[in-house]
Amino acid sequence: MSVNDQDVAVDGRTPHSDAPDWWIYRGTGRPIHDIDLAQLLPAPPPWRSYRGDPPPEHDVPPPDDGESERRLGTAFTLSEQDIDDNELNMVNAALYLRRPLLVTGNPGTGKSSLAYRIARELGLGRVLRWGITSHTALSSGLYGYDAIGRVQAAATSQAQLGGEGEEPPIGDFVRLGPLGTAFLPSRLPRVLLIDELDKSEADLPNDLLSIFEDGEFSIEELARVRNRHPEVTVHTADPQRTAVVRDGRIACHAFPVVVMTSNGEREFPPAFLRRCLQLRIENPDHEQLAAIVASHLVGQNGEHRDELIREFAERSKAEGGLPTDRLLDAVYLATSGAYQPDQEAWPRLVDALWQRLTVR
């Protein structure tokens, strides 16, 4: 049975009339149901196959924590005709090839939202988000070890027990970051969003190459004690979740779906770009803007919504792109009673909301 047939028979979706059979991700925002993605997704190519520890029994991704709804709205859907075929090709290629996806575009075009659309549609649970700043180092994404906290806990235990307290478990003081958590062995791939990578220091993209190629990394503090403690339970980047680390090493079983965003503020090294698939997201058109507004403001039709969407689309085109969240702000204010086109205050408010954020 083809993917198209499965969509019709199981999910009830009407596929794009000329959609390739190999597409798994369709970009509509409608979750697949009763389909095991692990069975649907073909095996990786030999050069991208990883043999990490077997995933835990009954392994399922953590449920969404509400961030997808905040990012996408309660009922985000697009018609098949409103989706960019190039986006679908690149996302599906990344799924098949187990390659990171570098997404570029103007601020506010939905680059980060792509990770949440993938996770929602494919049933991959909570998105692991790693926000990048100019001070972000690779180690902060992999894990953190609270050595001082462990020493203080040991001292407190000894003081309470007259100098004979047991050493606190080292795993209590290790917490995996979003990047480290994404590479834990799992049956289904986790979705990892590395947000605004172009804000990083020059070395970070090259530092990422090792884990993207090897699919594994070591926690040195656990590797040093592996003879005494071959299995250590540590905290993860998922709230209230832990994981067992064996021999101080974490190796993925299913390579994560990695979405890296960039506003184009810098260029990346050629060696880094060679190992990624690249996708540029263009500014949304009128139909896509209407779908975004409808998903976030369910039941708030408002007689001026279409007019605001049209005005925003025209202004965005003239300005070279405006963040879509500013359209949501304007529509929300309009439906709240602020829309007074015959008065000076409303046009001035819209001008303030829709001004270009960067200097051309």
C-alpha positions in Angstrom: 0.0 0.0 0.0 1.4 3.4 -0.9 1.7 6.3 1.5 -1.1 8.0 -0.4 -3.4 5.0 0.0 -2.6 4.8 3.7 -3.5 8.5 4.1 -6.9 7.9 2.5 -7.7 4.6 4.2 -6.4 5.3 7.7 -6.2 9.0 8.2 -9.0 10.1 6.0 -6.9 12.7 4.3 -7.3 13.5 0.6 -3.7 13.5 -0.8 -2.3 16.0 -3.3 -3.4 14.8 -6.7 0.2 14.7 -7.9 1.9 14.1 -4.6 4.8 11.6 -4.8 4.3 8.3 -3.1 7.5 8.6 -1.1 6.3 11.6 0.9 5.6 10.8 4.5 5.3 14.4 5.8 2.6 16.3 4.0 2.8 19.7 5.8 -1.0 20.0 6.2 -0.8 20.0 10.0 -3.2 17.1 10.3 -1.8 14.4 12.5 -1.5 10.9 11.1 -3.5 8.3 13.0 -3.2 4.5 13.4 0.1 4.5 11.5 3.3 3.3 13.0 5.9 5.8 11.8 8.7 3.4 12.7 7.2 0.9 10.1 6.4 3.6 7.6 9.8 5.2 7.6 12.3 3.2 5.4 15.6 2.1 6.8 18.4 4.7 6.7 21.1 4.5 4.1 24.1 2.5 5.3 26.2 5.6 5.8 23.6 7.1 8.1 22.7 4.0 10.1 23.3 4.0 13.8 23.4 1.1 16.3 22.9 2.6 19.6 21.5 0.7 22.6 18.0 -0.8 22.0 15.3 1.7 23.1 13.5 1.1 26.3 10.5 -1.3 26.2 7.2 0.5 25.4 9.2 3.5 24.4 7.0 6.5 23.3 7.9 10.2 22.9 6.9 12.5 25.7 3.5 14.2 25.0 3.5 17.7 23.7 3.7 20.2 26.6 1.5 22.8 25.0 4.2 24.6 23.1 2.9 23.3 19.7 -0.5 24.8 20.4 1.1 28.1 21.3 3.2 28.1 18.2 0.7 26.6 15.7 -2.7 27.3 17.2 -5.3 24.8 18.2 -6.3 23.6 14.7 -3.6 24.5 12.3 -4.3 23.0 8.9 -3.4 23.9 5.3 -4.9 22.7 2.1 -2.7 20.6 -0.1 -2.6 23.5 -2.6 -1.2 25.9 -0.1 2.0 23.9 0.7 5.3 24.5 -1.0 6.4 21.3 -2.8 10.0 22.3 -2.2 9.4 22.3 1.5 7.8 18.9 1.4 10.7 17.5 -0.7 13.4 18.8 1.7 11.6 17.7 4.9 11.0 14.2 3.5 14.5 14.0 2.2 15.8 14.9 5.7 13.6 12.1 7.2 14.8 9.5 4.7 18.5 10.5 4.8 18.7 11.2 8.5 20.2 14.6 7.7 19.9 17.8 9.7 17.7 20.5 8.0 19.0 24.1 7.9 16.0 26.4 7.4 16.5 30.0 6.4 14.2 32.9 5.8 13.1 36.3 7.0 12.2 36.7 10.7 8.6 35.6 11.5 8.1 33.4 8.4 7.6 30.2 10.4 11.0 28.6 10.4 10.8 27.5 14.0 7.2 26.4 13.6 8.2 23.9 11.0 9.7 21.7 13.8 6.4 21.8 15.6 4.4 21.0 12.5 6.6 18.0 11.8 6.2 16.7 15.4 2.5 17.2 15.4 1.8 15.6 12.1 4.1 12.6 12.6 3.2 12.1 16.2 6.7 12.6 17.5 5.7 14.3 20.8 7.3 17.1 22.6 9.8 19.2 20.6 13.3 19.6 22.1 14.2 23.2 21.7 17.8 24.5 22.0 17.9 28.3 21.7 21.2 29.6 20.6 22.9 32.8 21.7 26.4 34.3 21.1 27.6 32.5 24.3 26.2 29.1 23.6 28.7 26.2 23.6 28.2 22.6 22.4 28.5 21.4 26.0 25.4 23.3 27.1 23.4 21.4 24.5 24.8 18.0 25.4 24.7 17.9 29.2 25.5 19.7 32.5 27.2 18.3 35.6 26.7 20.1 38.9 30.0 19.2 40.6 29.6 21.8 43.3 26.1 20.6 44.1 27.3 17.0 44.5 30.1 18.1 46.9 27.7 20.1 49.0 25.2 17.2 49.1 28.0 14.8 50.2 29.1 17.2 52.9 25.6 17.6 54.2 25.1 13.8 54.2 28.3 13.2 56.1 27.5 16.0 58.6 24.1 14.5 59.3 25.4 10.9 59.7 28.6 11.7 61.7 31.0 11.6 58.8 29.8 8.2 57.5 27.3 9.3 54.9 27.2 7.6 51.5 28.3 9.4 48.4 25.2 10.8 46.6 24.5 9.2 43.2 26.4 11.0 40.5 23.4 10.7 38.1 21.4 13.0 40.4 23.7 15.8 39.3 23.8 15.2 35.6 21.1 16.7 33.3 21.1 16.2 29.6 20.5 19.2 27.4 18.1 19.3 24.5 20.9 18.1 22.1 21.9 15.3 24.4 18.3 14.2 25.0 17.6 14.0 21.3 20.3 11.4 20.9 19.1 9.0 23.5 18.2 5.6 22.0 14.5 5.7 21.1 12.2 3.8 18.8 11.0 6.9 17.1 13.1 10.0 16.3 12.8 13.0 18.5 12.4 16.4 16.9 15.2 18.8 17.9 14.9 22.5 17.1 18.2 24.4 17.1 16.9 27.9 17.0 18.8 30.8 15.5 22.0 29.0 14.9 23.4 32.1 13.1 23.7 33.8 16.5 26.3 31.3 17.6 30.0 31.8 17.9 32.0 30.7 14.8 33.0 27.3 16.2 29.6 25.9 17.1 28.5 24.7 13.6 31.7 22.8 13.2 31.5 21.5 16.7 28.1 20.0 15.8 29.5 18.0 13.0 31.0 15.3 15.2 27.7 14.3 16.9 25.8 14.7 13.6 28.2 12.3 11.9 28.8 9.9 14.8 25.3 9.9 16.4 26.9 9.6 19.8 28.8 11.3 22.6 30.4 10.6 25.9 29.7 12.0 29.3 33.2 12.2 30.7 32.2 12.3 34.4 30.3 9.0 34.0 32.9 7.4 31.7 35.5 7.9 34.5 33.3 5.8 37.0 32.0 3.2 34.5 33.8 0.4 36.2 32.1 1.1 39.5 28.8 2.4 38.0 28.3 0.9 34.5 24.6 2.1 34.5 23.7 5.6 35.8 20.3 7.2 35.8 20.4 10.9 34.8 17.9 13.7 34.3 16.9 14.7 30.7 15.7 17.8 29.1 12.1 16.5 29.3 10.4 17.5 32.5 10.1 14.7 35.1 12.0 12.2 32.8 15.1 10.3 33.4 17.3 8.0 31.3 19.8 5.2 31.9 23.3 5.9 30.6 25.6 2.9 30.1 29.4 3.2 30.3 29.1 7.0 30.1 28.1 6.9 26.5 24.9 7.9 24.7 24.3 6.7 21.1 21.2 7.1 19.1 19.1 4.3 17.7 16.9 6.6 15.6 18.6 9.7 14.3 16.6 12.8 15.5 14.7 15.1 13.1 17.0 18.1 13.4 15.6 21.5 12.3 18.1 24.4 12.6 16.9 27.9 11.9 18.9 30.9 10.6 17.8 34.5 9.8 20.8 34.8 7.5 22.9 36.9 9.8 26.0 35.0 8.9 27.4 32.3 6.6 28.2 28.8 7.7 31.4 26.8 7.0 31.3 24.7 3.8 32.0 21.5 5.7 28.9 22.2 7.8 26.7 22.9 4.8 27.8 19.8 3.0 26.3 17.7 5.8 23.0 19.5 5.9 19.9 19.8 3.7 19.0 23.4 3.1 15.5 24.9 2.9 14.5 28.5 2.5 11.0 29.4 3.7 9.4 32.3 1.8 7.0 34.8 3.2 3.5 33.3 3.6 0.9 34.3 1.0 -2.7 35.4 1.6 -4.1 31.9 2.0 -1.4 30.8 4.3 -1.8 33.9 6.5 -5.6 33.2 6.6 -4.9 29.7 7.8 -2.5 30.9 10.5 -5.0 33.5 11.8 -7.8 30.9 11.8 -5.8 28.4 13.8 -4.8 30.9 16.5 -8.1 32.8 16.7 -10.6 30.0 16.5 -14.2 31.3 16.6 -13.2 35.0 16.3 -14.1 35.6 12.7 -14.4 39.4 12.9 -15.8 41.3 10.0 -12.4 43.1 9.4 -10.2 40.0 9.4 -9.9 39.5 5.7 -9.2 43.2 5.2 -6.4 43.1 7.7 -4.9 40.0 6.2 -5.0 41.6 2.7 -3.4 44.9 4.1 -0.8 42.9 6.0 0.2 40.8 2.9 0.6 44.0 0.8 2.6 45.7 3.5 4.8 42.7 4.1 5.5 42.4 0.3 6.4 46.1 0.1 8.7 45.9 3.2 10.4 42.7 2.1 8.7 40.5 4.8 7.1 41.2 8.2 6.7 38.8 11.1 3.4 37.0 11.0 2.9 37.3 14.7 2.3 41.0 14.1 -0.7 40.2 12.0 -2.0 38.1 14.8 -1.5 41.0 17.2 -3.5 43.3 14.9 -6.3 40.9 14.3 -6.6 40.2 18.0 -6.8 43.9 18.8 -9.3 44.4 16.1 -11.6 41.7 17.4 -11.2 43.1 20.9 -12.8 46.4 19.8 -9.7 48.5 18.9 -10.5 48.6 15.2 -11.6 52.2 14.4 -10.4 52.9 10.8 -12.0 56.4 10.7 -10.0 57.5 13.7 -6.3 58.4 13.7 -5.4 56.1 16.5 -6.0 52.8 14.7 -3.8 53.5 11.6 -1.0 54.7 13.9 -1.3 51.6 16.0 -1.1 49.4 12.9 1.9 51.3 11.6 3.7 50.7 15.0 2.8 47.0 14.8 3.8 46.5 11.2 7.0 48.4 11.0 10.0 46.7 9.6 12.2 45.3 12.4 15.5 45.4 10.5 17.3 48.1 8.6 17.6 47.5 4.9 
